[in-house]
Amino acid sequence: MAGGRALAALLAALLAASAQPPRRQGSFTIPLRAMDNVTVTIKLRPGISLGCQISVKNTFSLALRIRPGETVTFTFTCSTPEKYFIMEIQKNIDCVSGPCPFGDVHLYPPGLPRLNRTFIWDVKASTKAGLELKFATPWLRQIQPGESCPDLVSYNINSCIDTATVNIGTFCRNGSVSRVKLLGGVVMSLYLPWNSALTTSGFSIANRSSIKRLCIIESILNKESSITLMSPNYPLGFPEDELMTWQFVVPSNLRASVFFHNYSLSNCERKEERVEYYLPGSVSNPEVFKLSDSQPANIAGSFNLSLQGCDQDAQNPGILRLLFQVVVQHPQIDENVTHLVDLSKERNMTVTIHFEGWPSRVPLMSEPMCLICKDPRTCDRVLTLVSGAIYKISFLCKDLSHLRITAEKGISCVDLRWCQKKIHALSVPKAITQLPVLLHKFIWKLIAPEMINVEITSPSLKLQQHLPDQRCNTSYSYSIVSATPETDLNVGIFCPGGAIEKIQLRNNITISLKTFGKGFFNDSNHQDLKMSFVPHIKDECTFTVSPDPKAKIYLQSPNLPYGLPPYVSISWYVIVPSKQVARLGFSKDRMGIACETGRAYVNIKEQTPGAEEIVRREDELLPEPRNMHHNFWVNISNCKPVDNMQLTVQFWVTLAEKQIDLAVILAVLAGAGVLAAIGLTVCCVKKKKKKSQNPMVGVYNANVNTQMPGKQRLFKKDRKNNDSHVYAVIDDAMVYGHLLKESNGSVNPEVDVYRPFDGPMGSLPPSPPPFSFRKDIKRSPSTEEPLPLAETDQDSYTFAHQKSGELEDNGDNTNEKNNGDTSTSFLEDKEQEGLEE
């Protein structure tokens, strides 16, 4: 019971406290003079819940308006009214019915509470006169809609013509805009945060004659800077058929350039939307440009830029808007130096000089700007040159290290008969490497029909495949991609200084040379990459590899990191020097995939007759490291792997000098010994055989009359037309076996093949042997002593067998006795047979 009474007492106390008015936190008095025509309004901030009130004479409210001539004292019921309330101070100035209070504009009235406040000056003026808003230093900077100022102090300018209001723009302090001239009335607003200590408006109002256009904005650019300006009402449309002007005050020792970053055009019924320039030193002012044109650059001194609208289509007016940038910078030290870029002999090539990070990165407008100029007035951050012309370019930039070059060249083949013989050098032209700008990338696009393929060679430097175990450390590299309408095959990244001599590829090929640092300026003189078009090849890609004897090379299947595409076949042809042996091994023991359709294979075969082919499927272990003594092939063929499985195979190759095994040496020595024994045995047998036989001697038959005057010639044909000149010394044991049997009967004759003389022949037969070599010549009884030797067609030869027991050498004795005329009977028996031959 006592507890219930205590709770009731507490609730009564709370209700009594809530019924009392809020505690006041100091008072403010705002006196407004009627002549000042100022109205002060205090109201709740949008979106803020109730938490504070305004008290005027014990009357609580959420808003307060103090009109001209009134003095009001009020308080806030909270200690932080800036969280709940904002204040507007509006001064109306009528310059139509009476004189205007020109001069500096003051922040009136003083003693205002510390709230977020906006001062508004609404000036009414005739359209036949102009008003000028002049800003004190540090001047103003235009910002885009939605952007805020660093100190939260901002100005907004609106132009009022009759009943139309045009938003000239929103500005922050610390800029280059020094004056704004307007036609007709103006509504000027200054926004100050509650904690701002600013006590002056920072501008003055002056009267000017009619400017005959919507407005003129003056910007003073007396040092290197970059400013952004927008057309009135941006991003909404510029008023129809209006004209406005920007005036830029630039010292003559600086250079200004204009860039249009964002614009759109309306649909015009009459006139044409355009921009006009009044440029220093121009003989054709005003110079007219379309918004789509490259705008003037490298302007020395002050200039004007005007935007002209048109009469728009009432049904579909469209929007004319413009956002542009003006960059002012010192001229380059060698401003008058031009660089010659001769592309007159190039074909299908473009060269783009651009800022670093182009095109993916858009530089901030506040970044230092490097400009490339192809003539004194045509400069831009990006400049593209095309083949077939000669250019003279210059740079408007303090630091050229911010610039890069990207080039692209196309090489195509339609008919293999015409393009197969030509070898194209894939090297960066001197016209590019001589520029003082770093080459970022050079791209070759090699286009060939379906049955024509591409061969890439590096004869001297060779190529190295960039892999985790074999990284490139050069000033440039090549990225090679084989493209088909269905898919791309990333062949890999390669750099000079490896073992790959040749790559043959199907389909269209893209080769991208990418540089790393300034070292390419020197290395560009040693490029040796070449390409040619070749007939169709079976595999998707074939590598020819010549390993370095001093290094271990790694080779990997293409298309990292996605794995070899389904049903693709890749081959490597590895060259092994004759005096060396190659060691082949795989980095993993399995292929690491399972096939959904088909089979994946690794094939290894040496290029020598009868070589064994090693074949492994995807479900088998890959071969252990092995020695290869001849050139060999490695082929990888993919199946269609199951989902989320990728075929990636890596192998390595090393070279070493051939080592002859001791067993091989012993076998060779044993074989040589056997051959020597066989040879010795044969020699002994032949020597013994010769001793048991009579030596053969070719003997001239003196019984034949070699010169019979008046007698008909034995041979009817001329010397050149018969075979009487053919003779040879023939082993008696092989031909005259029957004669040997008559002598002793101890030899079984063997028959050999007679081979005629096939050397040069004249009209006479070869000379017979001298008399000193004639032995045991048997004369026929019917023959006479021969006449002095005369070589005629009737010369006859026979072969006599020397009997055993006679002297082997009879010196010059020609009067030896004959032991039987065996040669005469043989000649008579064979005369007719010899004539038939």
C-alpha positions, 0 to 999 in steps of 0.5 A: 500500500505504501509502495503504491502511494510512492509511485503515484506521487512520482507520476504527479511530479512528472506531470507537473514538470511537463506542464511547466514551460521549457527553460529559456536559454538566453534572448536575442533581439533583432531590430529591422529598419523599414528602409532596409527592406529586410525580412528575417525568417527562422524555421525548422530544418527540413526533416528534423523532429521536434525538440526545440521551440521559439519563445516570444513573450511566453508564446511558443512556436516553431517559426518566426518571421520578422518584417521590415520595421519590426524589432523582436526579442525571442529565445530558444527553449533548447541549448543547441538551436542550430540543430533544429532551426535555420535562418533566411535573411532576404533583402529586396532591392528595386533598381527599376523604380528607384536608385540602386544601392551600389557598392559593397554588400553588407551582412545585415542585421548584426547580432543574429543567433548562431544558426545555419543562415542564408543571405538572399539579395533579390535585385530587380533591374531592367533588361536594358541595363546590366548588373555586375557582381564583383567578388573580392579575393580569393574569388569564386570557384564553380562547383557541380550540382550536389557538390559541397564546398570545403568550408561549407560557405557557398554562393548561388547566382540566379538571373531573372529575366521577366518571369524566367529564372536561370541558375547561373551556378553555385560557387565556393570561395578560393577560385578564379571567378572575379566578376559575373555580369547579368542582364536584368535582375539577379537573385544572389544567395550566400550560405553560411554555416552556424559556426562561420566567422564570416562577417562580410558578404565578399562582393559588391554590386555595380551598374553596367550598360546592357550586355546583350546576352544572358551573362558574362563570367570573368575568370582571372587565371594568373598562375598555373591552374585548372578550372571547371565551368558549366553552362547555366542550368547545368545539368538541365538545358541552356535557355533557348536561343540564348548567348552567354560568354566566359572571359578568361584573363591569362598572362601572355607568358602562360598557355591556356587550353580548353577541353569539353568533357560533357555536353549535349545538343538540343534539336534545332529548328533554326540556327546552329548551336556553336561556340565562338572564340576570340583568340589573341593574334587570330586574324579570323576572330571570332573562330567558330567551333562545333561542340564536337570539335577539338577545342583550341589549346596552347592559347597565349594570353587572354581570350573569350569563349561564347556559347550560342543556343538555337531555336529549338523544336517545340515538340522535341526540344532536347537539351543544350548543356556544357561542362568544360575545363580550362587548363593554364600552365607554363609552356614547355621549356623546349616549347618550339621543339617539334618531334617528327613522327613518320608513319608514311610507310606504315600500313594499318597502324595507329599510334595513340599518345595518352596519359597514364592509365588511359582509357580505364582511368579518367584523370581528376581535373585537378591533376597536372595536365600533359598535352600533346599537340599536333599543331600549335592550336590542336592539343589534347590529353589523348592524340591518335596518329594514323599510318600513311602520314607524317606528323610534327607533334609537340608536348605541353607538359612539364613531366613527360613521365606521365605520358604513354604510347599505345600502338596497334598494327594489323597484318592480314593474309587472304591468299597464301600464294602471295603472303606465304613468302613474306616474313614480317618483322614484329618490331616497334618502328623507329618513329615510335621509339625515338619519341621522348615518351615511354611505350606502354604497349604495341599490339599486332593483330594477325588475321588469316583465313581458316586454312592459313596459320601463323608462324612466330619465330625468334631466331636469335633471342628465342622466347622464354615462357613466363611461369611461376618457376621461370619468371621473366626479368626483362624490359618487355614481354609478349602476350600471345592470344589465339582468337576464334569466334567461339573462344580465346586461347591464351597461349601465354606470356613470353620474353626474350632469352629462352629456348622457344625458337618457333610457335605455330598457331591456328586462327587469328592471333593477337600479340601484345608487347608490353614494356616495363620501365625505361630499359626498352629504349635500349632493348628495342634495337635488338628485337628479332620477333618475326612472323609469317603465314604458313599452311594449315597445321593439325594442332592448335599450337606447336612449339619448337624448342631448342634447350640451353645446355646450361639451363633447366627450362620449364614448359607449360600448357597454354591458357592459364589459369583456366586450363586447356580448352576441351578437345584442344591438342598442343605439341612441343618439338624438342631439339636434342644436339647430337653429342648431348642427351635430354632429360625429360620430366613432369612437374606432377605425377598426374594430369589431375582431371577426369573426363566427361567425354573422350580421353586426355592423352600425353604422348612422347616419341623420339624422332628416330626409326623404330622409336617407342611411343609413350602414351599416358591417359588422364587416369594413369601416372605420367612417365618418370623422368627419362633420357631422350637421345634424339629429337622428340615430340611431346603432345597433350590432347584434352578431353571434355573434363568434368565440371570445375576441372582444368587440364594444366600440364607442366614439364621440364627439359635439361641437357647433358653431355653423353656418357659412354657406359663401361659395358658399351666400351667393353662390348665395342672392344670385344666386337673389334677383337672378333672382327680382327680375328675374322680378318686375320683368318681370311688373309691367311686363307687367301695367302695359302690359296694363292700359293697353291695356284699359279699366278695369272698373267695377261700375255700379248699374242704375237701370233696374230698379224697386227698389220696385213696390207690389203687384207680385209679387216677382221672387225667390220665396225670402227673402234668406237662402235665395237667392244674390242677395246674391252679387256681385263685381267681375270682370275684363272681359277674363276674362268679357266677352270677346265685348263687348270684341271688339265694341268693338275686337276686340283682346283675346282673353278669358280665363275665370276661376272665379267665387268666391261671397262667403262672408262674413257675410250679413244679410237685405239685400244689401251697399249699392251703391257711391255715385253718385260712382263710377257712370259711363256708366249706360245706361238702358233706354227702358222704365224710369222714373226710379228712386225713392229708394233702397230696398234690397229683394230686387228690387235688380239689379246689372250691370257696365258697361265704360267706353270708352277716352277717357273721364275716369277721374274725373268728380267729383260730376257725375251728369248725364253722357251715356250712350254706349249701353246695353250693361249693360241687354242683358247683364242681360236676357240673364243674368237667367234664368241668375242666378236659376238660380244 
